[in-house]
Amino acid sequence: MVDADMDEGDIIIVDRAVEPYNNCKAVCFIDGEYTVKRVVIGENGAVLMPCNAHNSHYKPIPVGPENDFLIWGVVTYIIKKA
């Protein structure tokens, strides 16, 4: 998540008590896999947005009723590797 100030080796602090909100960074469980994404919450549900704008390989992931989906926790802090 280069464009989200998260780099390889950084430590993220995730708070499971924080209610997910629009544009939050979160650890999400979708269809058997965990991922860290920016969550866009709209009237029609959620979309998991990649934060690697320079790499078009990563596409937004729309979340629908057919998905096994859970926002596991909201990223509250990023500890940078020295």
C-alpha positions as CSV (number, residue, x, y, z in Angstrom):
1,M,0.0,0.0,0.0
2,V,2.6,2.4,-1.1
3,D,0.2,5.3,-1.6
4,A,-1.2,4.7,1.9
5,D,2.2,5.3,3.6
6,M,2.6,1.6,4.3
7,D,5.8,0.0,3.2
8,E,7.3,-3.6,3.4
9,G,8.4,-4.2,7.0
10,D,6.2,-1.5,8.6
11,I,4.0,-2.5,11.6
12,I,0.3,-1.6,11.5
13,I,-1.8,-1.2,14.7
14,V,-5.4,-2.4,14.1
15,D,-8.2,-1.6,16.4
16,R,-11.2,-4.0,16.2
17,A,-13.3,-1.7,18.4
18,V,-13.3,1.2,15.9
19,E,-16.4,1.3,13.7
20,P,-15.4,1.1,10.1
21,Y,-15.9,4.5,8.3
22,N,-15.7,5.7,4.7
23,N,-12.2,5.8,3.3
24,C,-10.6,4.1,6.3
25,K,-7.7,1.7,5.9
26,A,-8.7,-1.7,7.3
27,V,-7.8,-5.3,7.5
28,C,-10.5,-7.1,5.6
29,F,-11.4,-10.8,5.2
30,I,-12.9,-11.5,1.8
31,D,-13.6,-15.0,0.4
32,G,-11.1,-16.8,2.5
33,E,-8.2,-14.2,2.3
34,Y,-7.1,-11.3,4.4
35,T,-6.0,-8.1,2.8
36,V,-5.3,-4.5,3.8
37,K,-7.3,-2.0,1.7
38,R,-8.9,1.4,1.8
39,V,-12.7,0.8,2.3
40,V,-15.1,3.0,0.4
41,I,-18.6,2.7,1.9
42,G,-21.5,3.8,-0.3
43,E,-25.2,3.4,-0.5
44,N,-24.7,0.2,-2.6
45,G,-22.2,-1.4,-0.3
46,A,-18.5,-1.4,0.0
47,V,-15.6,-1.3,-2.4
48,L,-12.1,-2.3,-1.4
49,M,-9.7,0.1,-3.0
50,P,-6.0,-0.6,-3.7
51,C,-3.5,2.0,-2.6
52,N,-1.0,1.4,-5.4
53,A,-2.1,4.0,-7.9
54,H,1.1,3.7,-9.9
55,N,0.4,0.0,-10.5
56,S,-2.7,-0.7,-12.6
57,H,-2.4,-4.4,-11.9
58,Y,-4.5,-3.9,-8.7
59,K,-8.2,-3.3,-9.3
60,P,-11.0,-2.2,-6.9
61,I,-12.9,-5.1,-5.4
62,P,-16.6,-4.5,-5.1
63,V,-18.2,-6.3,-2.2
64,G,-21.6,-7.9,-2.7
65,P,-23.9,-10.3,-0.9
66,E,-22.2,-13.3,-2.6
67,N,-18.9,-12.5,-0.9
68,D,-17.9,-13.9,2.5
69,F,-16.8,-10.5,3.8
70,L,-15.7,-9.0,7.2
71,I,-13.9,-5.8,8.1
72,W,-11.7,-7.4,10.8
73,G,-10.3,-4.1,12.1
74,V,-9.5,-0.5,11.3
75,V,-5.8,0.6,10.9
76,T,-5.2,3.3,13.5
77,Y,-1.4,3.6,13.5
78,I,1.5,2.8,11.1
79,I,4.9,2.2,12.7
80,K,7.6,2.8,10.1
81,K,10.6,0.5,9.9
82,A,13.8,2.4,10.7
